[in-house]
Amino acid sequence: MKSTVETLSPTRVRLAIEVPFVELEPSLRKAYREIGQQVQVPGFRKGKVPAAVIDQRVGRGTVLNEAVQEAIPQNILAAVREHDLKTLGRPEVEITEFNDGDSLNFTAEVDVRPEITLPDPATIEVTVDELQIDDSEIDEQVKSLRERFATLKTVERAAQEGDYVQIDLNATVDGEDVPGGSASNISHEVGSKQLLPGLDEAVVGLSAGESTSFTTQLVGGDFAGRDAEVAVTVRTVKEKELPELNDEFAQMASEFDTIEELRGDLRERVTRGKRVEQIYAARDKALEQMVAAAEVPAPEGIVREEVESRKQAMVDQLERIGASLEEYLAAEEKTEEQIDAELTEAATEGVKVQLLLDTLADAEDVQVSDDEFGHEIVHRAQRAGMAPQQYYDQLVRSGAAGAVFGDVRRGKALASVMERIKIKDSAGNEVTLDALRAESEAEHQHDHEH
């Protein structure tokens, strides 16, 4: 095999590869073997059909094509090694010349990792917002805790916003019952807009035993897009009673004896959360500065693949909640071109950051231990609700284990950057990584407990 490499841009090359016919013969023999296993010819045992008979039956061209399809990736790999290229993504192949008995000539265009001159992380300085906690934020935390311990009490009055009602529903279109359009004794929070549009307004003012009807547009089923008449009957009205805010509540809702201790703990949690937010903001700013300083280019092919994958993930997520991309675009008042532009911008930044961190990991010879890789697999498996081994097997089958390994390695490179950059808040105070370590230890502890 002979190959030459032509640089098309800092992130893309074209390989021109020539493979003498004699080097195609192992692939050709394999193609005959595999096709011979698939064809049945009377008088010959399976797998024992001579080449001449296969040529007659399926055509020499089919066999040559099979051999070429196998030989191309092998020869691209050999050329990549020969020229010491760090390739990214899938190559685009074009066969320029090939005749039976002659050499195979083809080109392969592929994205490559650009040469990046890294800035010294110690020269990077970022400023984040000052950490400020208002009493109202703690009040909000206490309020949501009280909501969790609220009780429902039946009342002899008309329903109002915030009440819980038990209701019966029945939907009809032109007097005909809607399939699946009736429900009995369902609980609904008035004003939550969780069920049908128009229901909350219809229920307000109704007491137990009273009925009314309202019109709503159906979104699914046989009558989608049609107006339905919905009859609603209120069975019971219950109001939410919040527990009194005293030491007794603190003992019931937490491990603390007094409301002041409980508020103190909530303040600590909010503070920790905000410190972690500060660190994440610093991380994003530091990466932005380093990418700009290193003038990292983004390989177009990789960005394109990343956009396709993000868009597909978005469509899958919408389908899971029973929506389509068209409905999402209508709700967001955006065109598909705008979404594509947003995805391209985000993917471009993401790819640049990955390239920067890969270069940094290489420069600092970052290694990933089996333990670190295993911990990440366990963590991801938990998030996906799967057993770690099952999750790992699925990764290997889909060829994505290498990508996870790369993520862990980049994560370690990023951690080393964060240790060296200077972070200050807008008031000039130094910000340290202690909050992130505390959070990470808590997470580690959580993983062990589960």
Salt bridges, closest charged atoms under 4 A:
GLU6 OE1 - ARG14 NH1 2.94
GLU70 OE2 - LYS30 NZ 2.61
GLU82 OE2 - HIS83 NE2 3.96
GLU92 OE2 - ARG12 NH2 3.47
GLU92 OE2 - ARG304 NH2 3.40
ASP100 OD2 - ARG60 NE 2.79
GLU109 OE1 - ARG12 NE 3.09
GLU109 OE2 - ARG14 NH2 3.16
ASP111 OD1 - ARG12 NH1 3.01
ASP135 OD1 - ARG267 NH2 2.56
GLU137 OE1 - LYS274 NZ 2.88
ASP139 OD1 - ARG263 NH2 2.94
GLU147 OE1 - LYS240 NZ 2.60
ASP163 OD2 - ARG157 NH1 2.75
ASP168 OD1 - ARG235 NE 2.98
ASP174 OD2 - ARG226 NH2 2.96
ASP200 OD1 - HIS188 NE2 2.77
GLU201 OE2 - LYS193 NZ 3.76
GLU239 OE1 - ARG157 NH2 2.79
GLU241 OE2 - LYS153 NZ 3.39
ASP265 OD2 - ARG269 NE 2.88
ASP284 OD1 - ARG283 NE 3.11
GLU306 OE2 - ARG310 NE 2.86
GLU336 OE2 - LYS311 NZ 2.66
ASP340 OD1 - LYS311 NZ 2.85
GLU342 OE2 - LYS334 NZ 3.07
ASP358 OD1 - ARG410 NH1 2.96
ASP362 OD2 - ARG113 NH2 2.46
ASP362 OD1 - ARG409 NH2 2.85
GLU364 OE2 - ARG420 NH2 2.75
GLU372 OE2 - LYS412 NZ 3.02
GLU376 OE2 - ARG380 NE 2.66
ASP407 OD2 - ARG380 NH2 2.97
ASP407 OD1 - ARG410 NH2 2.97
GLU419 OE2 - ARG437 NH2 3.17
ASP434 OD1 - ARG437 NH1 3.10
GLU443 OE2 - HIS379 NE2 3.52
ASP447 OD2 - HIS375 NE2 3.55
ASP447 OD2 - HIS379 ND1 3.55
